């Protein structure tokens, strides 16, 4: 039985760290004074600066020793770090050492609470089916939760009939169509941690025996609605990387000289979140230029076409039309039959097509336009760029989409959304067609599209029935076109190529090389005259930069230890050092109370684990004492 519980709390705010911060603040102030002295001395008499710096550097060493006194118990301890950030959708359903799915514990109280949520959400039947399959309760609404505890296998959160991108594989996460990020719930993340501890292929995993002491700190970050909380998630990841990771350091040639701390996975995730935010803050990043042919407007469906032919007089099925700015459009099919979505941000002037079409209609009806379409997401933009050739483009109506389901790992009734979606104009009801949402735009920092003035896409007609009587009907008119493949024309052979003079006549290479040698020698003679003085200046400049870097680093440490890592969206599980090794840590993870709810649709985690029989458990206890209040 687990003895620990999850808490929402800030890390790094306690008395011990405040003492370290105070020492760092003194050192930071001292460095600032040293930098000012160095700068002044350089201006007055740089050659004597070396002597001036010596006593100040000595004071820095004394201050550094004072800080070391506070952190000596934990600065050199060794521990294991695990990051759970499925940035590429490569995580698979976790298994234990015997190849079985990881099981997490759920109390009957939690089952009853989730059952009540399902009833409120109108998913009574769905919850009953889930309880029968995963809890073994034949009729939970009749008998209630009968067991003292439930062990639930952890896998995909969506039921089979809701799965799309990972329906036929063993991938764990779900791809978010708006942000392009892979989402995992807290249950999936916790199970992944447990599974990683059993992964025999991971040679660096902790292997503490049941007789060894072990402890852990697990930090879980989660948001409930990725489409609305992306900016908040970005701020959390930035704080996390600052606290645990630090920035990657590169030399002048761009080579990485310091990897940037232990949270490299979090840093990579931060880059993906920045990219996802970029498409909302700057929608133009998803712009795609298209040339569209055969543009016209069709009056409804094929069934409407038959009715139009029976009208008096006969009404053409096709009439002139063109795309306009802010038209909501659907294009080529991508995976699982879904279509790329976007809106027209730039509409070129329509050009009447040439009279070479093999149709029964007036060719002057058809026009060609050059359009700029803004993809709703980065994935849509990729689809527009790579799959558009030969595809149909048509105007559609904007609708908001919601997903309702029972989470397969917890039985929690979920409703996610709204998401951007569309409906074909002929499928609209007669009421919706008179005020169709065909005009949209994306406002900065918003994931959901905003609709503009509605449009009436209906047209009234009178036709004759088979019995000879007249009847009225309405068509829902749609603007369509064919996307042309953009090809860069190639010149026929032979073609010119560019060459230089020394490519044409070989002796010119020797001539130019001799001139280069002469000019290099002249420059070297000039440089030698000032080399000694420049060496001194370079040395002094380097010392000032060094002091400034020390000052900046201490200020950064001061900020970290003073503010800590905020508690917004952050859950912490502190597992105290105790005997039991790996099995003890896994048991606490699987059964800890107050687990973060699976309503958090996007979750990541960072785990630190230490202990053993070699004395390092003392250092890890100190780390827990410092980080967890």
N, C-alpha and C positions, 0 to 999 in steps of 0.2 A: 504494500500500500504506500502510495507516495505521501510524503510529508511536507512538500513545498507547495507554493502557490505563485501564480503570475501576478505581477503588480505593475501598475502604470506609475512610473517614477522617473525622475531625472537622474542621470549618472554623473558622478564626479563632484558632487556638492556635499562635502563634509569637513569636519574640523581639520583633519590631517592635511587634506589638499589645500585648505585655506592657508595653512602654515607654509606649505611649499610655495603657494602663490605670493605670499608676503615676501619670502626670500627672493623669489624671482623678480618681484617689483623693485627691490633694492638694487639687484644686479642690473636691471634694465636702466634704472636711473643713472647708475654709475657708468654704464656703457655710453649713454647719451652724452654725459659730460666729456668722456674720453674722445668721442667723435668730434665734438666741438673744439676741444683742445687740438686734436690732430689737424683739423681743417685750418685753424688759425695758424698753427705752427708751419704748415705747408706754405701758406701765403707769405709768411715772414722769413723763414729760414729753413727750408725743407731738409737740408743736409743734416741738421741737428735733431731731426724728429725721432730718429732711432733711440737716442738717449732719453728723450722726453717720454717715450712710450713705455719704457721698461718698468717704472714704478706703477703705472696704471695697470699694465698687464698683470703684475704681481697681485694687485688688489682684486682683479677679476678672478684670479686663481683662488684666492681666499674665499670669495663669495661662492664660487662654484663648489668648493669643498663643503661650505655650509649647506648648500642645496643637496649635495650627495648624502649628507648625514640624515636627511629626511627620507630619501628614497632608496637607501642602500639595501633595505629589506626586500625590495621587489624589482629593482631595475635590471637585474641579471637573471631573473628566474626564467625557466623554460616552460612553455605551455603550448597546447595545441589550439589552432584556430581553424574554424570551418565557416565559410561564407555560403549562404544559400541564396543565390541570385540567378535565376534561370534566364539569363539575358538572351539566349539563342534558342530556347525551346528544346534543349537537349536532355533535360532531366527525364528519367523513366520512373515508372511506378516503383517505389522503394520496396525492398525485400529484406528479410532477416537472414541470418547465417544459413538457415535451412532452405532458403528460396521461397519462403511464404510471405504474403503481404504483411506489412507492419500493422499491428493492431493498437488502437488508442482506446483508452477507457472512457466510458460515459456513465454518469450516474442516472438512476431513475428520475431524479429531480430534473436533470437537464433534458431527458427524453420527454417528460411531461410538459416542460416549458416549450420545447420545439413543436410538440403536438398542438399546443394552444396557438402558436404562431401560424401553423399550417391551417387550422380551422379558420382563423381570422382572415387568412389570405385566400380562402376558397379552394384549398388544395387538400381537402380531407382524404379523398380517394387516393391521391398520389402518396400522401404520408403513410396511409395504411399499407399500400403495396411496398413501400420502402421498409417499414417496420417488419413486415413479414419476411422480406428477403434478408435484411441485414441484422435484425434483432431477434429473429425467430419467433416473433409474436404473431400468432395467427389472426387475432382480431384485437388490436391494441385499444381501439375505442370502446370495446366491450369490457376487457379485462384490465386495462391500464398496464403500466410497466411493472412486470412481476419479478424481475431479477434484481439482486442486490447491486450488480454492476454489469455493464455490457462491454464486450470487446468488439470493436468495429474495425473491419479491414479498411485501410486507407488506399484509395485509388483516385480515379478521375471524379471531379465534383459534379459534372453534368451527367444526367442520365443518357442512355444510348440514343434516344430519339432527338436529343438536343445537340449532340456532338457534331462538329463540322470538320475543322482542320485536323483533328487528331482522332477521328472516329475509328480508324482501322490500324492503330498502332498502340504502343504501350507508353507513349509520352504522357507526362503527368500534367503539365501546364496547359492553359487555354489561351489561344492567341486573341488579344484584344484588337478588334477591327478598327478602332478609332486611333489608338496610340501606337499600335504595332508592337506592344510589349506583351510578354508571356505572363499570365496571371496564375498565382497559386494562393490558396487559402491557408490560414494558420495551421489547420490539421495536416495539410499536405506538406507544409514546411517542417513541422515538428516530426512527421514521419520520415521525411527525407534526412533529417539529422540522425535519427535512430538508425536508419538504413545505412548511412555513411559510416557509422561506428562499426557496423558488421561487414563492411565491404573488404573482403580479403585481398582484393586486387590493389587496394590503396595501401602501399607500404608505409606511409607516414601516419596512418591513423593511430589513435591511442590504443594501447593494448594492456590496460591495467587489469590484473587478476582480481578475483573476488576477495583476496586477502589484502589488497593494496588500498590505500586511501586515495580518494579522488574527489574533485569538486568542479563546478562549472558555473559560468555566467552565460546566459543566453539572452540576447537582445533581439527582439522581434519588432519590426516596423511594418505597420499595415494601414491601408486606407480603404474606406468602404465604397467609394465611387471614384474610379480612376478618371473618368471623364470630367469630374468636377474638382478633384483634389490633386491634379497633376502638379500644379505650382507648389502646393503644400508639401507633396512628396519630394519635390526637388529641394526645397529648403531643408527637409529632414536629412536627405542624403548628403547635402553639402555639409551640414553640421556633423554628421556621422564620419564623413571622410576627413574632415578637419580634426575631429577628436581622435580617431583611431588610425587614420592613414597618413595624412599629409600629402603635399603635392609631389609629383614626380619631378626629379631634378635631372637636367640635361646640361651637357657641356656646350661650347660654342659651335661644335660641329653637329649638334643635335643628338649625340649619343646619350643614352640613359646611364647616368652614373649613380643614381639612387632610385630604387623602384617605387618609392612613395608609400612605404608603410605596409601594414598587413592587410588593409582593406582594399586590395587591388580590384576585387570583384565589384565592390561597391562603387569604386571609381568608374569602372566600365559601365555599370548601370547608370551612373550619373550622366555619362555621355549620351546614352540612349534616351534618357528622360529629357535632356536638353534638346535633342533632335525632335522628340515628340512635341515638346513645347514650342519649338521653332515653327512647326507647321501651323500652330494656332496663332502665334504672335505675328508670323509673317506668312500668310497663306500663299504669297507669290512663289514660295519655294517649290510648290507643287504644280506650277504652271507648265502646261504642255501645248505646243503649237501643232495644230492639225489643219490639213486641207481637206475639205469635205465637198464631195461631188453629189450630183443628183438630188439636191435639196428641194423639197416640196412639202406640201401638206396633204395628208390623206384624211378622208372623211370616214373615221371610225374603222370598223372591222370588215372582214370578208363578208359577213352576213349583211352588214350595212351596204356593202357594194352591190349585192343582189337587189336590195330594196331600191337603191338609187337608180339602178337600171330600169326598174319598173315605174319610176316616177314620170310625171308628165309636165313638161318635157323631161327627157332623160338628163340626170345630173351627173357630171363627171365625178369619178371617185377621187381623182387627184386634182389639186389646184395649186397655185403658186404659194410659196411660203419661204421663210428664211429664219435663221437663228438670230436672237438678239441678246444683248448684254443681260446677265443675271438669269438667263434661262437655265433651269435645272435639267441636267441631261444624264442619260445612261448610255454606256458604250459597250466595249467588248466584254465577253464572258471571261471570268477568271476561274479560280478553283471552285468546285462544287456548284457550278452554274451561276454563281453570283456575278453581277455586272459591275463594272467600274462606274463610280459616281463622280459627278463634278458639276461645275456651273460655268457658263460662258462669261469670262472676264473681259475679253476683247472680241468684237465681232467685226470682221472686215466687210467691205461693201460687196453685195452679191453681184456675181458676173454671170450673164446668160450663157449657157453652155452651147457648144457647137451643134449644128444640125446633122449629127451622125448617130443619133440614137434610134435603135430598132424598136420603136414603141408605136402604139396606136394613138398616142397623145401628142399634143402640141409641144414640140421640143423646147419652145421658149418658156414653158412653165418651169423647167429645171434650172437651177442656178448653182454656182460654185462659190464657196466662201472660205476664207482663211480665218480660223478661230483660235483663240487661246482659251483652253479649258483648264480651270483650277481643280485639281483632284481634291477630294474631301480629305483623304489621308495620304501619307507617303506611299502606302501600298496601292492606293488607287492611281496615284501619279505614275508609279512603275508600270501598272497595267496599261494606262493610256499610252505610255511611251513604247512599250514592247509588243502589245497585242492589238493595236488599233487597226493595222493595215487590213482593209477589206471588211471591217466590221461596220455594223449599223450604228448610227448615232440618232437618238430620238429624245424629244422633250418629254419629261415625266413630271409627276406631282410629288412634292415633298410630304413625307409622313414620318411621325416619330414611332420608333420601334422599341418594344419592351420584351424582355425575356423572363419568363416565370418558370421556376423548376424547384424540385426538392434536392438539396445538396446531398449527394450520395454518401458523404463521409459523416454527416451529422444529423441528417433529417431536417435541417433548417430550411424553411420555405424562403426562397429567394426571389426577388424581383429586381432585375437590373435594367438600367436605361434611364432616360431615353437615349436612343442612338439615331443617327441619321439613316434614313431609309427612303424608299420611293415606291410609288404605285404607278402602273401604266395608266395613261389617261382613259383608254376605253374601259378600264375596269372600275372607274370611279362611279359612285352613285350619281343619279341625276342631280341631286342637291349639291354634292361636292364638286361636280363638274362645272357648275355655274360659278363657283368661287374657288377654282383649283389653285393650289399653292405651287405655281410653276416658276415663280421668281424667288431666288434666294441670294443670300450673301453670307460671308463669314466675318463676324466682328472679331477684332484682335483679342486673343487670350480666351476665346470661347470655342469649345469643341462642337457644340450643337449649332447648326445653321440657323440663321434668322430668315424668316419669310418676309417678302415685300408685298406689294399690292396684289391681291388675288386676281385671277383671270377667268373669264367665262370662255370655256373651250367648246361649248355646245353650239350646234347649228340645227335649226328646225327645218324639216322637209315634209312634203306631201307625196305619197306614192299610192299606187293602185294595187289592191290585193288580187289574188287569183280569182276572186268572185266578181271583180270589176268595181268594187267600192273603194273609195278613197280613204286613206288613213294617214295620220300624222306620226312622225317619229323624229328623234333627235340623234345626231351623230356627235361623238366626242373627237374633235379634230386634233391630229398629231403632226408636228413638224419632224421630218426624218431626213436622213442623208447617209451617204456612203463615205467612210473615211478612206482617203487615198494613202498609199504607201509613199513616204518621202524618200526619194533617192537622189543622191548627188551625182549628176551626170559626169561620166568619164570621157576624156578626150581620146579619140582613136589614135592608134600608133601610126607613125613614130611621135614621141613626145620629147620636149626639151628637158634638160636638167641643168642645175646650177653648179658651176665650178669656180675655183679661184685660180689666180695666175700661177701660183706655185703647183697647182694640180696639172696645169697644162704643160709647163716646161720644167723638167725635174731640176735643172741647175738653179732655178730661182729659189728652191728650198734651201740650198747651201748658202746662197747670197743673203736671204732673210735671216737665217740662223746666225750668220756672222754679225749682222747688224744688231740682232738681239743680244749677243754676247758683249759687244762693245758698249751698248747702252746700259746693260746690267753692271758692267765694271765701273762706269762713270757714277752710277747711282751708289754703288757700294763705297766708292771713295768719299762721296759726299756724306753718306750715312755714318762712316767711321768717325768723322770729325765730331759728331754730336752724340756718339753712342754712350760714352761714359756718363754724360749728364742725363741722358734719357733713361739709363738704367736706374739711376737714383730716383728720378721722378716716378718711374713705374713701380719701384719698390714702395715708395710712400703712398702712391695711389692705392696699391693693393692692400696696404695696412688699413687705410681708411675704409675701404670696401669691406674688409674683414670685420672691423668693429661695427659697421653699420648692419652687417648680416647677423652678428651676434645680438645686437640690440633688437632687430626685427624678430628673431627667433624667440627671445625671451618675452617680448610683448605678446607673441602668439601663444606661448605656454601660459602666460598670465591670463589671457582671455579664456583659454580652455579650462583652466582650473578654477576660475572664478564663476563662469556661467554654466559649465558642465554641458551635458547633452540633454536637450529639452525633453519633456515628457509627452509632447503632442504626438499621438499616434505611435508611441514607443512603449512596448511591454517588456518587462524584465523578469527573468526567472533566475534567481540566485540559488544554486544547489550547494549547500555547505560541504566542506571537505569531510568525508566520512569513509569508513571502511565499506568496500563493496565493489570498487573498480568500475569497469565499463557497465556491468549489469546494474549497478546502483544508479548510475547516471541515466541509463536508458529507462529504467523503471520510473524515475522521477519525471522524465520528459513525457512518458506515455500517460502518466496519471496525475500530474500536477493540477491542483484545483484552480478555478477561475481562469481557465485557458482563454486566450483571445478568441472572440466569436468568428465563425466562418462567414459572417456578413462582411468581413474585411476581404474584398475580392482580390486585392493585390497585396502580397506579403513577402517580405524578405527577412533574412535572419543572419546573425553574426554570433558565433559561439566560441568561447574561450574555455578550455578544459585543462586542468593541471592536477598534480598530485603524485603519488608514488611512494616508494619506501626509501628514497634516497635523500630525504630532507627537503625536497622542493615543495612539499605540501605547505611548509611554513611560509614560503614566499607567495604561494597562491592564496593562502588565507589573507595575507597582507593586501594582495591585489583586490580581493573581494571586499575587504574592509575599506579600501580607498575608493573603489568605484561605486559600490552599492551602499547608500546611506543606512 
